[in-house]
Amino acid sequence: MRAALRKGLKNVEVIEMDKPEPLANEVLIAIRSCGICGSDIVRVQDDDEKWDRIVLGHEFSGDIVAVGEDVEGWNVGDRASAAPLMPCMTCDKCAQGSFSLCKGYSFIGSRVQGGFGEFLRVPAQNLVAIGSLSYDQAAFIEPITVCLHPILRLDNLLGKDVVVTGAGTIGLLAIQIFKAMGCKNIVASDIAPGKLDMAKSMGANIVCNPIEESLEDVCERELNDGAHVVFESSGAPPAKVSAVAVAKGGGSVLLVGTSHAPVNFTGEQFEQITRKELNVVGSWMNYSAPFPGAEWTTAAWMMEAGLIKVDGLQTHTFPIEQIQNAYDIIYKNEELWAKVMINF
């Protein structure tokens, strides 16, 4: 089968690999679409040579082409996406439904072969039906669940003011979710003007480029005493400091973006967490009980219902044979891009 494998820093090649066979309680999916995640971008430019041995990709959809023993409820020909986490299902955290906290997990596309291959073995318990969604649309289910995981922990959002820092794929999806949940004002912050234009098209009614004007000044002018919720998806250290600054008293700060540099607060900046009695919510992955969780069924439903529209987020599409071109678009960063999709 065809598969993309990293061959050194920022270099990806299409090779031939053996086609896998499903084991008991597994199915074999013929991959049709797989999105390039931010983690895939980091791994292809990471110094660790282990990424030369793993087929990446975990945002995928396709057709079931083989069914292993003891699989019930799924048949050859069914269209599906799947959750990439494979928790141990035996530890205390798994028993509590906190699958993201499992320390004995495996993961499709980072610990076992992933979706940048023509065929993929998937545990049947991980499957998610995609209904009438296209394969490209269904490949967005996983990033949508990343947004929903912390948002579903919040109280009623009707009429609330929200700030989203980072207008990449995750931030742009979060904006649509907040809009669907009835938020009053949605402020989007990013340093790329093109991303802010996309944010406005997704439902943000206030935008901020922190290079031109501080997010704190924008929120002081546009919001009444700050935001009820701040969704930090950029991972940029200054955005995490701003997230605490612009949250109103008793508000919530959802920390979703991964930082790749130290995050430094002054004592006064950090003290805002206590003085404003903020709820700081760390969010890692996207699962709940019963596995894989309501995040997954809700993501598919919101797209089918038209509450989340992803077609405008898919800025580039390449066949697997041109996956190097896809990564070049990202690394050169000379044109506006959001979700870059790989098709089979």
Secondary structure as GFF3:
##gff-version 3
##sequence-region A 1 344
A	DSSP	beta_strand	2	6	.	.	.	ID=ss1
A	DSSP	beta_strand	12	16	.	.	.	ID=ss2
A	DSSP	beta_strand	26	35	.	.	.	ID=ss3
A	DSSP	alpha_helix	38	44	.	.	.	ID=ss4
A	DSSP	three_ten_helix	49	52	.	.	.	ID=ss5
A	DSSP	beta_strand	59	67	.	.	.	ID=ss6
A	DSSP	beta_strand	79	82	.	.	.	ID=ss7
A	DSSP	beta_strand	85	86	.	.	.	ID=ss8
A	DSSP	alpha_helix	92	95	.	.	.	ID=ss9
A	DSSP	three_ten_helix	99	101	.	.	.	ID=ss10
A	DSSP	beta_strand	106	107	.	.	.	ID=ss11
A	DSSP	beta_strand	119	123	.	.	.	ID=ss12
A	DSSP	three_ten_helix	124	126	.	.	.	ID=ss13
A	DSSP	beta_strand	127	129	.	.	.	ID=ss14
A	DSSP	alpha_helix	135	138	.	.	.	ID=ss15
A	DSSP	alpha_helix	141	151	.	.	.	ID=ss16
A	DSSP	beta_strand	161	165	.	.	.	ID=ss17
A	DSSP	alpha_helix	169	180	.	.	.	ID=ss18
A	DSSP	beta_strand	185	189	.	.	.	ID=ss19
A	DSSP	alpha_helix	193	202	.	.	.	ID=ss20
A	DSSP	beta_strand	206	208	.	.	.	ID=ss21
A	DSSP	alpha_helix	215	222	.	.	.	ID=ss22
A	DSSP	beta_strand	227	232	.	.	.	ID=ss23
A	DSSP	alpha_helix	237	246	.	.	.	ID=ss24
A	DSSP	beta_strand	247	255	.	.	.	ID=ss25
A	DSSP	alpha_helix	267	275	.	.	.	ID=ss26
A	DSSP	beta_strand	279	282	.	.	.	ID=ss27
A	DSSP	alpha_helix	294	304	.	.	.	ID=ss28
A	DSSP	three_ten_helix	311	313	.	.	.	ID=ss29
A	DSSP	beta_strand	314	319	.	.	.	ID=ss30
A	DSSP	three_ten_helix	320	322	.	.	.	ID=ss31
A	DSSP	alpha_helix	323	332	.	.	.	ID=ss32
A	DSSP	beta_strand	339	343	.	.	.	ID=ss33
###
